[in-house]
Amino acid sequence: MEKSFERSLEELETIVGKLENGDLPLEESLELFEKGIKLSRECRDRLTSAERKIQILIKDANGELTAADLEADDLGEV
């Protein structure tokens, strides 16, 4: 079963905390770093996918609401 985004993010935060502490053997640090990179990529991919699914409601010329896909470039304008 795939982890939720929130669970992956929590795990990544735990890994970062352990690495920042610096009290781990080199081998363990490298393993955690690799796992952290993998989790980071998974989280980024999920955010990118969610971003693509976002829709906004806009009014057409008749004043009726219609759904339109939100483009990544529009994020700063909403």
URKANOR-V33995 format. One record per pair of residues at least 12 apart in sequence whose ideal C-beta (glycine too) atoms are under 10 Angstrom apart, sorted by the first residue. I is the first residue (numbers start at 1). J is the second residue. Records with the same first field share a line. If there is no record, write none. Layout:
I->J + J
//
This chain:
2->42 + 46
3->39 + 42 + 43
4->46
5->42 + 43 + 46 + 47 + 50
6->43
7->39
8->38 + 39 + 40 + 42 + 43 + 46
9->39 + 40 + 42 + 43 + 46 + 47
10->39
11->35 + 36 + 39 + 43
12->35 + 36 + 37 + 38 + 39 + 40 + 42 + 43
13->36 + 39
14->32 + 36 + 39
15->31 + 32 + 33 + 34 + 35 + 36 + 37 + 39 + 40
16->32 + 33 + 36 + 39 + 40
18->32 + 36
19->32 + 33 + 36
48->72
51->70 + 71 + 72 + 75
52->69 + 70 + 71 + 72
53->69 + 70
54->69 + 70 + 71 + 72 + 74 + 75 + 78
55->67 + 68 + 69 + 70
56->68 + 69 + 70 + 71 + 74 + 78
58->70
//
